[in-house]
Amino acid sequence: MKKILILSLLLSALIISAEMFTDVTLFKAQKDLYQMICDIEVPSDNITYKSIDGKLTGIVNIRAIIRNMKTNQSVNDEWNTKSLISKSEEIKRSLSLLDRTSFVLSPGEYEFTVIAHDSFSMKEWTVIDTLKLDSTATTPFMSDILMAFTISKDTMNGKFTKNGYAVVPNPSNVFTLSNPILYTYNELYNFQKDEKYKMEYDILNMNDSVILRTDPVEKTAPGFDFVNTNLISTLALKEGKYKLKIQFSTDKYTLSKTTEFEKTLTIAGAEMSQVNITDEQMRYYSMIDYLASDKEMAQYNALDSKGKHNFLINFWLRRDDTPNNNKLDALDEFIINVKFVNSQYSSGHEEGYKSARGRIYLTYGSPDETFVIPMSEGAKSYDNWIYYKNSGMQFIFMDMKGFGKFDLLYTNVESENIPANWESYIDDENMIQFYRN
């Protein structure tokens, strides 16, 4: 089901292309009927966009046809779907048009065709697949595996909602450093109430050798058809193609499904940059710890030296107000800030950018208000910073030991750690302007 042939209608020969991806997943609809879901992905750089009502808009017509190969009867679904892009430079990033169609089928052999037509460029892509559906049984069985970008609880019943979950599909089954988490969704049918089963996940190479095996998890079936979701990080995997195997077993039987996926070391939305970086920029451009998210740091740490260099260039380009000028303006501004905090907040052998005040300045920018309460008899020095953004932020630093080294004593920013006994150091309660929740 997962092996897809992609054809170009403009050529008479069969070609392999990455202009459109589809992924067909089979679920039980009811006794002896299947629900066939087909997820469709067209990368934005393959779509032609025009300005409509002030928005860059791509329009793709999609037609899905399912034909019974024995009776030659067919049904189809056809619709127009829009892709909206806010900025022209985003077209080349890791954005895609995602859509879905669904059919209810009885057992048999089918030919399934998806045709996508770009309304502006007249480009057209076609995907053809064949399906063989056996009769559903009353004994336990499991659906195919649906791979997704994300899975979350959902009560809105949107396009990608399945049994109370928003399952945003990944039809290409490709996972990158920008999207390293492999989410899985599948369903289990006809289990007996309170039946004990074990569940385990294997990642195999294409020769079926085990690369990664999870510890079996023992569970009890609820007595009705149920959903199984999980997530697996692909960060530790080398670049290449793999198989994912999900297995359920009891004392009496074993059920398993396998699907293929690919891990690449490319950074989605970031091309190999040709930006010329100066010697001064090179000294500072890897200092991203205070600005990068946990996800970005994980991506960065998983790369080799060449990949890290390219990641860093694109890291700074993404933060530029004018990302198309091939200059690292955000990095230049960061360098100015590092030099400032080094001149203002260095103490002893600690450089300013490593200090508490330096870290907060580099992370959140220049405070809107500051006031210093100097050391007096029996009291320590305070440095109080106020930011108006993010509904108001406050940081209070204290020279705890009286040697000019200020540590973070208090902040209302919940993600920041502060001493558990911070209140014992605050002499004037009126100093606190923004309280922690």
C-alpha positions in Angstrom: 0.0 0.0 0.0 2.9 2.4 0.8 4.8 1.8 -2.5 3.6 4.5 -4.8 4.3 5.1 -8.5 4.5 8.7 -9.5 3.9 9.5 -13.2 4.2 12.6 -15.3 1.4 13.0 -17.8 3.7 15.1 -20.0 6.0 12.2 -20.7 5.2 8.8 -22.1 7.8 7.1 -20.0 7.4 6.2 -16.4 9.5 8.5 -14.2 10.0 8.8 -10.4 9.3 12.3 -9.1 9.0 14.1 -5.8 6.4 16.6 -7.0 3.5 14.9 -5.2 3.3 12.3 -2.4 0.4 10.1 -1.5 -0.1 7.6 1.3 -2.9 5.1 1.4 -4.0 3.7 4.8 -6.7 1.1 5.4 -9.0 0.9 8.4 -12.0 -1.1 9.3 -15.3 0.7 8.6 -17.7 -2.0 9.8 -18.1 -5.7 9.2 -16.6 -6.7 5.8 -16.1 -3.0 4.8 -12.9 -0.9 4.8 -12.3 2.8 5.1 -9.5 3.7 2.7 -7.8 7.0 3.5 -5.5 8.7 1.0 -3.4 11.6 2.3 -1.9 13.9 -0.4 1.0 16.3 -0.1 2.2 18.8 -2.7 5.4 20.8 -1.7 4.8 24.5 -2.0 7.7 25.0 -4.3 5.9 22.9 -6.9 2.8 25.1 -6.8 2.4 28.4 -8.7 1.2 31.3 -6.5 -0.6 34.5 -7.5 -1.7 37.5 -5.4 -5.4 37.2 -4.6 -7.0 39.7 -2.2 -3.5 40.6 -1.0 -2.5 37.0 -0.2 -0.2 34.7 -2.2 -2.6 31.9 -3.3 -2.1 28.6 -5.0 -5.1 26.6 -6.3 -4.8 22.9 -7.0 -7.6 20.8 -8.4 -7.4 17.2 -7.0 -9.3 14.2 -8.5 -9.3 10.8 -6.9 -10.7 7.7 -8.7 -11.1 4.2 -7.3 -11.9 1.5 -9.8 -13.0 -2.1 -9.1 -10.7 -4.1 -11.3 -13.2 -7.0 -11.6 -16.4 -5.1 -12.3 -14.7 -2.0 -13.9 -17.1 0.2 -11.8 -15.5 3.4 -10.4 -16.3 6.2 -8.1 -14.4 9.5 -7.8 -14.0 12.5 -5.6 -13.0 15.9 -7.0 -12.3 19.3 -5.4 -10.2 22.5 -5.4 -7.9 23.2 -2.5 -6.0 26.4 -1.7 -2.5 26.9 -0.4 -2.0 30.4 1.2 1.5 31.8 1.7 2.1 34.9 3.7 5.5 35.8 2.2 7.1 35.0 -1.1 10.3 33.6 0.5 8.2 31.0 2.3 7.4 29.2 -0.9 10.9 27.7 -0.9 10.7 26.6 2.7 9.4 23.3 4.1 5.7 24.1 3.5 3.3 21.8 1.7 -0.3 21.6 0.7 -1.9 18.7 2.7 -5.3 17.2 1.8 -7.2 14.0 2.3 -9.8 11.9 0.6 -11.6 8.8 1.8 -13.6 5.9 0.4 -15.6 3.0 1.9 -14.7 -0.3 0.1 -15.8 -3.9 0.2 -13.2 -6.7 -0.3 -11.7 -6.9 -3.8 -9.0 -5.6 -6.0 -8.9 -1.9 -7.0 -6.9 0.5 -9.0 -6.6 3.9 -7.3 -5.6 7.1 -9.1 -4.9 10.6 -7.8 -4.5 13.5 -10.3 -3.4 17.0 -9.0 -3.7 19.9 -11.4 -2.1 23.3 -10.7 -4.7 25.9 -11.8 -2.1 28.6 -12.7 0.8 26.7 -14.3 -1.3 23.9 -15.7 1.2 21.4 -14.4 -0.3 18.0 -13.6 0.9 15.1 -11.4 -0.6 11.6 -11.3 -0.2 8.8 -8.8 -1.5 5.3 -9.5 -1.7 2.5 -6.9 -3.4 -0.9 -6.7 -5.1 -2.3 -3.6 -6.1 -5.9 -2.7 -8.6 -6.0 0.2 -9.3 -9.4 1.9 -12.4 -10.1 3.8 -12.4 -8.7 7.3 -12.5 -11.3 10.0 -14.1 -11.5 13.4 -10.7 -12.5 14.9 -8.4 -9.7 16.1 -6.6 -7.7 13.4 -4.9 -4.3 13.1 -5.1 -1.5 10.6 -2.2 -0.1 8.5 0.1 2.4 10.2 -0.5 6.0 9.5 2.6 8.2 9.9 2.1 11.8 10.9 3.9 15.0 11.6 1.9 15.5 14.8 -0.9 13.8 16.7 -3.0 15.6 19.4 -6.4 15.3 21.0 -9.1 17.0 18.9 -12.8 17.6 19.5 -13.3 20.0 16.5 -13.8 17.2 13.9 -11.5 18.8 11.3 -10.2 17.4 8.0 -7.5 15.3 9.7 -9.6 14.2 12.7 -9.8 10.4 13.4 -11.5 9.0 16.5 -10.9 12.1 18.6 -7.3 12.7 17.4 -6.0 15.4 15.0 -3.6 13.3 13.0 -1.6 15.6 10.6 -0.3 13.2 8.1 3.2 12.9 6.5 2.5 11.4 3.1 6.1 11.4 2.0 7.1 9.4 5.1 10.3 11.5 5.2 11.6 12.8 8.5 14.2 15.5 8.6 16.2 17.4 11.3 13.4 20.0 11.2 10.7 17.3 11.7 12.5 14.5 13.5 9.6 13.1 15.5 7.8 10.1 13.8 4.2 10.0 15.1 2.2 6.8 14.5 -1.5 6.1 14.5 -3.2 2.7 14.0 -6.3 0.9 15.2 -7.0 -2.5 16.7 -10.2 -4.5 16.2 -12.0 -7.5 17.7 -10.0 -7.9 20.9 -11.7 -9.5 23.8 -12.5 -7.5 26.9 -9.6 -7.6 29.5 -7.5 -9.6 27.0 -3.8 -9.2 27.8 -1.5 -8.2 25.0 2.1 -7.0 24.5 3.0 -4.1 22.2 6.5 -3.4 20.8 8.1 -1.3 18.1 11.0 -2.2 15.9 13.0 -0.1 13.5 14.7 -2.2 10.8 17.0 -1.4 8.0 16.0 -2.4 4.5 17.6 -5.8 5.0 15.3 -6.4 8.0 18.1 -6.2 10.6 16.9 -4.6 13.8 18.3 -1.1 14.4 16.2 -0.1 17.4 13.8 -2.2 19.5 11.6 -0.8 22.2 10.8 -2.7 25.4 7.5 -4.6 25.2 4.6 -2.8 26.9 1.9 -4.9 28.5 -1.7 -3.7 28.3 -5.2 -4.9 28.7 -7.7 -4.6 25.8 -10.8 -2.5 26.6 -13.3 -4.9 25.0 -14.0 -2.7 21.9 -12.1 -1.4 18.9 -9.4 1.0 20.1 -6.7 3.4 18.9 -3.0 3.1 19.4 -0.7 6.2 19.0 2.9 6.6 19.7 6.0 8.8 18.8 9.6 7.9 18.0 12.5 10.3 17.6 14.6 9.7 14.5 17.4 12.0 15.6 19.7 9.0 16.5 19.2 7.4 13.1 21.7 7.8 10.3 20.5 9.1 6.9 18.8 6.4 4.9 15.6 4.3 4.5 14.1 2.2 7.3 11.1 0.0 8.1 8.9 0.5 11.1 7.3 -2.6 12.5 4.5 -2.5 15.1 3.6 -5.8 16.8 0.8 -6.9 19.1 0.9 -10.3 20.7 -1.1 -12.4 23.1 -0.7 -16.0 24.3 -2.7 -17.2 21.2 -1.6 -15.0 18.3 0.6 -12.2 17.0 -0.4 -9.3 14.8 2.1 -7.0 13.0 2.2 -4.3 10.4 5.3 -2.8 8.7 5.7 0.4 6.8 8.7 2.3 5.3 10.1 5.7 6.1 13.2 7.8 5.3 15.5 9.9 7.5 17.4 12.7 5.8 20.0 15.1 7.2 18.7 18.0 5.3 17.2 20.9 7.1 13.7 21.4 5.8 13.3 25.0 4.5 17.0 25.7 4.5 19.1 25.5 1.3 22.8 25.3 1.3 23.7 29.0 1.9 26.1 31.0 -0.3 26.3 33.8 2.3 29.9 35.1 2.8 30.6 35.1 6.5 33.3 37.4 7.9 36.0 36.4 10.4 34.2 38.3 13.2 30.9 36.7 12.4 32.5 33.3 12.5 33.7 33.9 16.1 30.2 34.5 17.3 27.8 32.6 15.0 27.7 29.4 17.0 26.7 31.2 20.2 23.0 30.2 19.8 22.3 28.6 23.2 20.3 31.6 24.5 18.2 32.0 21.3 17.6 28.4 20.0 14.7 26.3 21.1 15.3 22.8 22.5 14.2 21.4 19.2 16.7 23.5 17.3 19.5 22.6 19.7 18.7 18.9 19.2 18.9 19.3 15.4 22.2 21.2 15.6 23.8 18.7 17.9 22.9 15.8 15.6 24.8 17.3 12.6 28.4 16.9 11.4 30.7 19.9 11.1 29.5 20.8 7.6 25.9 20.4 8.5 26.4 22.6 11.7 27.9 25.4 9.6 25.0 25.4 7.2 22.5 25.1 10.1 24.0 28.2 11.8 23.9 30.3 8.6 20.2 29.5 8.1 19.6 29.9 11.9 20.6 33.6 11.6 19.0 34.1 8.2 15.6 33.0 9.6 15.9 35.8 12.2 16.7 38.5 9.6 14.0 41.1 8.8 15.3 41.1 5.3 16.3 37.4 4.7 16.9 37.7 1.0 19.8 40.2 1.1 22.4 37.5 1.8 23.6 39.3 4.9 23.4 38.1 8.5 21.9 41.2 9.9 20.5 39.4 13.0 23.9 38.0 13.7 25.5 41.4 13.5 23.0 42.8 16.0 23.7 39.8 18.3 27.4 40.5 18.1 26.7 44.1 19.2 24.7 42.8 22.1 27.4 40.3 23.1 30.0 43.1 23.1 27.7 45.3 25.2 27.1 42.7 27.9 30.8 41.8 28.0 31.6 45.4 28.7 28.8 45.9 31.3 28.4 42.6 33.1 31.8 40.9 33.3 33.0 40.1 36.8 36.2 38.4 37.9 36.9 35.6 35.5 33.3 35.5 34.2 32.7 37.1 30.8 29.5 39.2 30.6 27.7 36.9 28.1 28.0 34.0 30.6 26.6 36.1 33.5 22.9 36.0 34.6 22.3 39.5 33.4 24.2 38.9 30.1 22.1 35.8 29.4 18.8 37.5 30.1 19.9 40.5 27.9 20.8 38.3 25.0 17.7 36.1 25.4 15.1 38.8 25.8 16.8 42.0 24.5 17.3 45.3 26.2 15.0 46.0 29.2 12.6 48.9 29.0 13.3 50.0 32.5 16.2 49.3 35.0 16.9 50.6 38.4 19.7 49.7 40.8 19.4 49.6 44.5 23.0 49.9 45.8 24.4 47.9 48.7 23.6 49.4 52.1 24.3 48.3 55.6 22.8 44.9 56.1 21.4 44.7 52.6 22.7 43.4 49.2 22.7 45.3 45.9 19.8 44.7 43.5 19.4 45.3 39.8 15.8 45.3 38.7 14.8 45.0 35.0 11.3 45.5 33.6 10.1 44.5 30.1 6.7 45.6 28.8 6.4 42.8 26.1 4.9 39.4 26.7 2.3 41.0 29.1 5.2 42.3 31.3 8.3 40.6 32.5 10.5 41.3 35.5 14.0 40.1 36.5 15.6 41.0 39.8 19.3 40.2 40.1 21.3 40.3 43.4 24.9 40.6 44.3 24.6 37.7 46.7 28.2 37.7 47.9 29.0 41.3 47.6 31.8 40.9 45.0 29.9 42.4 42.0 28.6 39.2 40.6 24.8 39.4 40.2 22.7 36.2 40.1 19.1 35.9 39.1 17.0 36.2 42.3 13.4 36.6 41.0 11.4 36.6 37.8 7.8 36.1 36.9 8.9 34.1 33.8 7.9 30.6 34.7 10.5 28.9 32.4 13.3 30.6 34.4 14.7 28.9 37.6 15.0 31.0 40.7 16.0 30.2 44.3 13.3 28.5 46.3 13.9 31.0 49.2 14.0 34.1 47.0 11.3 35.9 49.2 13.7 35.9 52.2 16.0 38.2 50.2 13.3 40.8 49.2 13.1 43.6 51.8 10.5 45.7 50.0 7.5 43.7 48.7 6.6 46.7 46.5 9.7 45.9 44.4 7.7 43.0 42.8 5.7 44.4 39.8 4.9 41.1 38.0 4.1 38.0 40.1 4.7 34.4 39.2 1.4 32.5 38.6 
